Amino acid sequence: MIDKEKIQKTSSTILDLNDHADVKYSEEIINALKNRIGEMWPKIWSKMSSDNFSAFPVARFHTNQSILNFMAKEFGERLQIVELGAGFTPHFLNLDCRIGKYIEVEFKENSDLKRDIISETKGEIDNLKFISGDLAEEETWKRIEGELNLDNPVLIFSEGVVSQYFDDDLKSKISNFIKPLMSANGSIFMLDDTLRNHPEFQDNEIIKEGMNKISGVSGSSVYKNDLRNFELENLFWKKLLNMDIVNVDYMLSKPEMDFVLENFKLTINLKDEDSSITRGLKELSLQNKNIRVWK
Ligand SMILES: C[S@@+](CC[C@H](N)C(=O)[O-])C[C@H]1O[C@@H](n2cnc3c(N)ncnc32)[C@H](O)[C@@H]1O
């Protein structure tokens, strides 16, 4: 069971992006957050990761961003993107070209704060929408559906949310909401990789320390205890969504974490009638192996 209050405070990727990666708008978002939260900042917002674990959010942000930009170039204004549990990530602001619509879904407290911060930083943006609500509730998904044109491709993705904190029942529940939104060719449901999918690393001291810290901060027992290897997890999604799956290699990040990140891959469930997206994703995957994002 997710501790909602605690998990909301886990959206601290933006701190890692600012410290360890050149991501546009990360500094502006952090300054705006500090201004709003004021003296409470150090009490409720701290870096979730141990030093080495910062490699994970940095690598996954850039890897996901490369897919978003690939899809944006492919479909332009026809593309609609839905970011689940968006926290304070600046994915939308880092898109290379204009798309049809970008929808961020979050619990109300984070969603309202993010909307205010973006409008303060960038002004009103006509193709960016914020939906506040619980991803476990049907009502939230009805509102998402209401924003979408299902004749055009829909890219739904989760970064640091579903793979880490949702148990099988919750995954199965959201797959029933996701499936009907994937009718147009080019639609994608993309999941990041997680140590939950890699029991082979659980005995490593760096991994043990980092996982203990994250499960402590998030209040989630699922992340640390509910493990299944990557191939079986892919089969699980295949069974739920009945879509083709393409895996895309992560970019590398902090060198000390190469032993894990070299094995991390996105799981991309997709509808791709002429295989053109699949070919593009496989090319990206090959390029990613040679990219390191870390400062
Ligand atoms: C670890 S953070 C990741 C945030 C962001 N995606 C990132 O990469 O930095 C998990 C986020 O998911 C949100 N979240 C978790 N469960 C949720 C749910 N059931 N409905 C809506 N948002 C949820 C939390 O509020 C939090 O912002």
The ligand as a Tripos MOL2 file, in Angstrom:
@<TRIPOS>MOLECULE
LIG
   27    29     1     0     0
SMALL
NO_CHARGES

@<TRIPOS>ATOM
      1 C1          9.6110    8.8950   -7.2810 C.3       1 LIG1
      2 S1          8.5280   10.1810   -7.7370 S.3       1 LIG1
      3 C2          8.9550   10.3660   -9.4660 C.3       1 LIG1
      4 C3          8.5610   11.7110   -9.9710 C.3       1 LIG1
      5 C4          8.9850   11.9930  -11.4090 C.3       1 LIG1
      6 N1          8.3300   11.1250  -12.3450 N.3       1 LIG1
      7 C5         10.4710   11.8970  -11.5370 C.2       1 LIG1
      8 O1         10.9810   11.0960  -12.3150 O.co2     1 LIG1
      9 O2         11.1240   12.6660  -10.8390 O.co2     1 LIG1
     10 C6          6.9430    9.3990   -7.7960 C.3       1 LIG1
     11 C7          5.8440   10.4160   -8.1490 C.3       1 LIG1
     12 O3          4.6460    9.7190   -8.4640 O.3       1 LIG1
     13 C8          3.5500   10.3610   -7.8500 C.3       1 LIG1
     14 N2          2.5460    9.3080   -7.6130 N.ar      1 LIG1
     15 C9          2.7500    8.1200   -6.9880 C.ar      1 LIG1
     16 N3          1.6120    7.3910   -6.9440 N.ar      1 LIG1
     17 C10         0.6740    8.1360   -7.5680 C.ar      1 LIG1
     18 C11        -0.7030    7.9340   -7.8230 C.ar      1 LIG1
     19 N4         -1.3300    6.8290   -7.4210 N.pl3     1 LIG1
     20 N5         -1.3860    8.8990   -8.4660 N.ar      1 LIG1
     21 C12        -0.7470   10.0550   -8.8550 C.ar      1 LIG1
     22 N6          0.5690   10.3080   -8.6510 N.ar      1 LIG1
     23 C13         1.2670    9.3620   -8.0080 C.ar      1 LIG1
     24 C14         4.1390   10.9460   -6.5650 C.3       1 LIG1
     25 O4          3.4040   12.0320   -6.0590 O.3       1 LIG1
     26 C15         5.5330   11.3590   -6.9950 C.3       1 LIG1
     27 O5          5.5860   12.6730   -7.4730 O.3       1 LIG1
@<TRIPOS>BOND
     1     1     2 1
     2     2     3 1
     3     2    10 1
     4     3     4 1
     5     4     5 1
     6     5     6 1
     7     5     7 1
     8     7     8 2
     9     7     9 1
    10    10    11 1
    11    11    12 1
    12    11    26 1
    13    12    13 1
    14    13    14 1
    15    13    24 1
    16    14    15 ar
    17    14    23 ar
    18    15    16 ar
    19    16    17 ar
    20    17    18 ar
    21    17    23 ar
    22    18    19 1
    23    18    20 ar
    24    20    21 ar
    25    21    22 ar
    26    22    23 ar
    27    24    25 1
    28    24    26 1
    29    26    27 1
@<TRIPOS>SUBSTRUCTURE
     1 LIG1         1 GROUP 0 **** ****
